[in-house]
Amino acid sequence: MALEHEVTAGAVGAGAATAFSAFLRMFRELPNIDAILLNPLREPVPENAAAQYAVASALARRASDTNFDRICLYLNRLPTEFRVLCVRDATLRRPAIRCTAGYTKWAVDNHYAIA
């Protein structure tokens, strides 16, 4: 990792290399979104808040009325603020998600967070 930082710093400067190294550390922690959609209860949940934000955003982008039930299974393992972020973004992008069983259950279970 130190060598990677030094090589990057030689190309773009120390400040940009530090920011890029921080991004790479977070990126390498991210679980595979396709794997989450296939098996939401077994895929790891990142501990880093930036990585949790990235996963919630990626899931919102991939959400549809056919996979939202599985997405909700994974979301239940994230902190509340990232669950709300994902559901809000997903339903704004695809309003049909609001007609799924997963959304209904999520809304009932998280009513305190969306009121």
C-alpha positions in Angstrom: 0.0 0.0 0.0 2.8 2.4 0.8 4.4 1.7 -2.5 1.1 2.2 -4.3 0.8 5.6 -2.6 4.3 6.6 -3.5 3.8 5.7 -7.2 0.6 7.6 -7.3 2.2 10.6 -5.5 4.9 10.7 -8.2 2.3 10.9 -10.9 -0.3 13.3 -9.4 1.2 14.9 -6.2 1.0 14.0 -2.5 -2.4 15.6 -1.8 -4.2 13.9 -4.7 -2.4 10.6 -3.9 -3.6 10.7 -0.3 -7.2 11.3 -1.4 -6.9 8.5 -4.0 -5.4 6.1 -1.5 -8.3 6.7 0.9 -10.8 6.1 -1.9 -9.0 2.8 -2.8 -9.2 1.6 0.8 -12.9 2.3 0.9 -13.5 0.8 -2.6 -11.7 -2.4 -1.7 -14.0 -2.9 1.3 -17.2 -2.8 -0.9 -19.1 -6.0 -1.3 -20.2 -7.0 -4.8 -23.6 -5.6 -5.6 -24.6 -8.5 -7.8 -23.7 -10.9 -5.0 -25.8 -8.8 -2.6 -28.8 -9.1 -5.0 -28.3 -12.9 -5.2 -27.7 -13.6 -1.5 -28.5 -10.5 0.6 -28.3 -12.3 4.0 -24.8 -13.7 3.4 -22.9 -10.8 1.8 -20.8 -8.7 4.2 -21.9 -5.3 5.4 -19.0 -2.8 5.4 -18.1 -1.2 8.7 -17.0 2.1 7.2 -19.8 4.7 6.8 -18.5 5.9 3.4 -18.6 2.3 2.2 -22.1 1.9 3.6 -23.2 5.0 1.8 -21.7 3.7 -1.5 -23.5 0.3 -1.1 -26.8 2.0 -0.3 -26.5 4.3 -3.3 -25.5 1.4 -5.6 -28.5 -0.7 -4.4 -30.8 2.2 -5.0 -29.6 2.5 -8.5 -30.1 -1.2 -9.2 -33.4 -1.5 -7.4 -36.5 -2.6 -9.3 -39.9 -3.9 -8.4 -38.6 -7.5 -9.0 -35.6 -7.3 -6.7 -36.6 -4.9 -4.0 -37.6 -7.6 -1.5 -34.0 -8.9 -1.6 -32.6 -5.4 -1.3 -34.7 -4.9 1.8 -33.2 -8.0 3.4 -29.7 -6.5 3.0 -30.9 -3.0 4.0 -32.1 -4.3 7.3 -28.5 -4.9 8.2 -27.4 -1.3 7.5 -27.8 1.7 9.9 -31.2 3.5 9.6 -29.9 6.5 7.7 -28.5 4.4 4.9 -31.7 2.3 4.7 -33.8 5.5 4.3 -31.3 6.9 1.8 -31.6 3.8 -0.4 -35.3 3.5 -0.2 -35.9 7.2 -0.9 -33.6 7.2 -3.9 -34.9 3.9 -5.3 -38.6 4.9 -5.0 -37.9 8.3 -6.6 -36.2 6.6 -9.5 -38.8 3.8 -9.9 -42.1 4.6 -8.2 -43.4 1.0 -8.9 -41.2 -0.2 -6.0 -43.8 1.3 -3.7 -46.2 -1.5 -4.8 -43.9 -4.3 -3.6 -44.3 -6.4 -0.5 -40.7 -5.6 0.4 -41.5 -1.9 0.4 -44.7 -2.3 2.4 -42.8 -4.3 5.1 -39.9 -1.9 5.1 -42.3 1.1 5.5 -44.1 -0.5 8.4 -40.9 -1.6 10.1 -39.3 1.9 9.6 -42.3 4.1 10.0 -40.4 6.1 12.8 -37.7 7.0 10.3 -39.8 8.3 7.5 -42.5 10.2 9.4 
